[in-house]
Amino acid sequence: MEDKYFGIVRWCDDDIAALLFAKGIDETEDNICAVRVACENNHHFTDAMIEAGWETLEYMVDEVFDEDGNIR
């Protein structure tokens, strides 16, 4: 395996705009900025992504290996 990292998550203003649109909120620069600033200043946003990643990794290990540590 050449790549050191995998499962990289990147969010952008277009993602915020799409969600605002889906919720019937104007996707103005001010509204996008308000959400982005809230995410950037809230450790819960990053912590939730990290926690979800660890839960998924644990699930995948359990799916790949049996109780004796052998690949299924």
ChimeraX attribute file (.defattr): number of C-alpha atoms within 10 A of each C-alpha:
attribute: neighborCount
match mode: 1-to-1
recipient: residues
	/A:1	4
	/A:2	4
	/A:3	5
	/A:4	5
	/A:5	7
	/A:6	6
	/A:7	6
	/A:8	6
	/A:9	6
	/A:10	6
	/A:11	8
	/A:12	9
	/A:13	14
	/A:14	11
	/A:15	12
	/A:16	18
	/A:17	20
	/A:18	14
	/A:19	14
	/A:20	17
	/A:21	13
	/A:22	11
	/A:23	10
	/A:24	9
	/A:25	12
	/A:26	13
	/A:27	19
	/A:28	12
	/A:29	10
	/A:30	10
	/A:31	15
	/A:32	21
	/A:33	15
	/A:34	12
	/A:35	15
	/A:36	16
	/A:37	11
	/A:38	12
	/A:39	13
	/A:40	11
	/A:41	11
	/A:42	11
	/A:43	10
	/A:44	12
	/A:45	12
	/A:46	13
	/A:47	11
	/A:48	11
	/A:49	12
	/A:50	12
	/A:51	12
	/A:52	12
	/A:53	14
	/A:54	12
	/A:55	11
	/A:56	12
	/A:57	12
	/A:58	12
	/A:59	11
	/A:60	11
	/A:61	12
	/A:62	14
	/A:63	11
	/A:64	12
	/A:65	12
	/A:66	11
	/A:67	8
	/A:68	6
	/A:69	10
	/A:70	8
	/A:71	11
	/A:72	9
